[in-house]
Amino acid sequence: MTEMNQDDARVQALRGVVERVTAWQETAPEGTTREELDKALHEAGVTLTEEQQELVTDQISRQEEVDVDQLADHSGEGGPA
């Protein structure tokens, strides 16, 4: 079994959060999308900055693809996985 570093764990956790919220909220209003994103991030133990959360919420609400790798690249701006 290979050891996962913190960056890989963050990417994997963020990917799971985005997939969960996208699947659950495709037609939900933006406020509901944000609430579900906050809940999913909390459960995954991952934090994002307010700007990152707004960006992800907007992208999911518009049914746009979220670039999880780019989001995770700014790990200094959010919390660890």
Residue frames as qw, qx, qy, qz and C-alpha x, y, z in Angstrom:
[[0.000, 0.889, 0.457, 0.000, 0.00, 0.00, 0.00],
 [0.424, 0.395, -0.029, 0.814, 1.40, 3.39, -0.92],
 [0.257, -0.522, -0.458, 0.672, 1.50, 6.18, 1.59],
 [0.168, 0.800, 0.413, 0.402, -0.67, 9.17, 0.74],
 [0.334, -0.011, -0.244, 0.911, 0.83, 12.57, 1.46],
 [0.072, 0.543, 0.501, -0.670, -1.22, 15.46, 2.80],
 [0.232, 0.379, -0.304, -0.842, -1.54, 17.13, -0.61],
 [0.268, -0.038, -0.872, -0.407, -2.88, 13.93, -2.19],
 [0.104, -0.418, -0.841, 0.328, -5.28, 13.47, 0.71],
 [0.135, 0.497, 0.198, -0.834, -6.51, 17.05, 0.30],
 [0.292, 0.224, -0.567, -0.737, -7.11, 16.57, -3.43],
 [0.252, -0.187, -0.938, -0.146, -8.95, 13.32, -2.83],
 [0.040, -0.484, -0.684, 0.545, -11.10, 14.84, -0.07],
 [0.197, 0.451, -0.037, -0.870, -11.91, 17.92, -2.16],
 [0.268, 0.082, -0.761, -0.585, -12.78, 15.76, -5.16],
 [0.177, -0.342, -0.918, 0.100, -15.19, 13.75, -3.00],
 [0.049, 0.519, 0.428, -0.739, -16.78, 16.92, -1.61],
 [0.243, 0.360, -0.321, -0.841, -17.26, 18.43, -5.07],
 [0.263, -0.058, -0.880, -0.391, -18.69, 15.20, -6.49],
 [0.101, -0.422, -0.833, 0.343, -21.10, 14.85, -3.56],
 [0.123, 0.550, 0.269, -0.781, -22.37, 18.42, -3.73],
 [0.227, 0.270, -0.536, -0.767, -22.58, 18.42, -7.53],
 [0.221, -0.178, -0.929, -0.238, -24.62, 15.22, -7.59],
 [0.118, -0.507, -0.750, 0.407, -26.90, 16.34, -4.79],
 [0.006, 0.678, 0.256, -0.689, -27.38, 19.94, -5.83],
 [0.345, 0.157, 0.588, 0.714, -27.53, 20.11, -9.62],
 [0.069, -0.598, -0.505, -0.619, -30.85, 21.95, -9.56],
 [0.427, -0.659, -0.499, 0.367, -30.84, 23.36, -6.04],
 [0.052, 0.975, 0.053, 0.209, -30.81, 27.09, -5.32],
 [0.466, 0.586, -0.434, 0.501, -27.41, 28.63, -4.61],
 [0.389, -0.607, 0.421, -0.551, -28.00, 29.08, -0.86],
 [0.948, -0.172, 0.176, -0.200, -28.75, 25.38, -0.51],
 [0.825, 0.427, -0.248, 0.276, -25.66, 24.51, -2.54],
 [0.129, 0.666, -0.476, 0.560, -23.50, 26.57, -0.17],
 [0.677, -0.460, 0.360, -0.447, -25.05, 24.92, 2.89],
 [0.997, 0.056, 0.046, -0.021, -24.37, 21.45, 1.47],
 [0.610, 0.582, -0.347, 0.411, -20.81, 22.47, 0.51],
 [0.200, -0.664, 0.475, -0.542, -20.15, 23.72, 4.05],
 [0.860, -0.282, 0.290, -0.310, -21.52, 20.49, 5.52],
 [0.949, 0.277, -0.081, 0.125, -19.51, 18.29, 3.13],
 [0.371, 0.671, -0.430, 0.475, -16.28, 20.22, 3.78],
 [0.461, -0.582, 0.455, -0.491, -16.80, 19.91, 7.53],
 [0.955, -0.104, 0.210, -0.182, -17.45, 16.17, 7.31],
 [0.852, 0.420, -0.151, 0.274, -14.37, 15.70, 5.10],
 [0.646, -0.611, -0.002, 0.459, -12.21, 17.76, 7.47],
 [0.508, 0.235, 0.285, 0.779, -11.21, 20.21, 4.74],
 [0.007, -0.798, -0.280, 0.534, -11.37, 23.98, 4.82],
 [0.456, 0.477, 0.357, 0.662, -11.45, 26.51, 2.02],
 [0.100, -0.158, -0.151, 0.971, -11.23, 30.27, 2.12],
 [0.367, 0.582, 0.455, -0.565, -14.44, 32.26, 1.80],
 [0.340, 0.597, -0.380, -0.619, -13.45, 33.17, -1.79],
 [0.092, 0.193, -0.947, -0.240, -12.82, 29.52, -2.67],
 [0.231, 0.341, 0.855, -0.314, -16.16, 28.49, -1.19],
 [0.394, 0.643, 0.156, -0.638, -17.96, 31.20, -3.18],
 [0.259, 0.493, -0.650, -0.517, -16.19, 30.11, -6.37],
 [0.008, -0.003, 0.998, 0.061, -17.03, 26.43, -5.90],
 [0.308, 0.482, 0.664, -0.482, -20.65, 27.25, -5.00],
 [0.385, 0.643, -0.113, -0.653, -20.99, 29.40, -8.11],
 [0.197, 0.373, -0.813, -0.400, -19.40, 26.79, -10.37],
 [0.110, 0.171, 0.973, -0.109, -21.62, 24.00, -9.04],
 [0.339, 0.570, 0.460, -0.590, -24.72, 26.21, -9.29],
 [0.411, 0.642, -0.291, -0.579, -23.87, 26.95, -12.93],
 [0.953, 0.114, 0.279, -0.026, -23.16, 23.25, -13.52],
 [0.417, 0.792, -0.442, 0.067, -19.57, 24.10, -14.45],
 [0.885, -0.002, -0.369, 0.283, -16.64, 21.80, -13.80],
 [0.427, -0.879, 0.208, -0.045, -14.71, 22.57, -10.62],
 [0.634, 0.530, -0.493, 0.273, -10.93, 22.31, -11.04],
 [0.804, -0.591, -0.062, -0.006, -10.16, 20.43, -7.83],
 [0.807, 0.034, -0.064, 0.586, -6.43, 20.21, -8.58],
 [0.216, 0.560, -0.024, 0.800, -6.18, 24.00, -8.91],
 [0.543, -0.717, -0.089, -0.428, -8.28, 24.45, -5.78],
 [0.894, -0.399, -0.066, 0.193, -5.98, 22.11, -3.85],
 [0.647, 0.362, -0.100, 0.663, -2.87, 23.87, -5.19],
 [0.066, -0.646, 0.141, -0.747, -3.80, 26.82, -3.01],
 [0.696, -0.367, -0.604, 0.123, -3.59, 24.71, 0.13],
 [0.348, -0.037, -0.389, 0.852, -1.99, 27.53, 2.08],
 [0.259, -0.248, -0.106, -0.928, -5.21, 29.49, 1.66],
 [0.780, -0.338, -0.230, -0.473, -7.42, 26.81, 3.17],
 [0.583, -0.540, 0.557, -0.242, -6.90, 24.15, 5.77],
 [0.024, 0.344, -0.924, -0.163, -5.42, 20.71, 5.49],
 [0.717, -0.096, -0.535, -0.436, -7.29, 17.57, 4.64]]
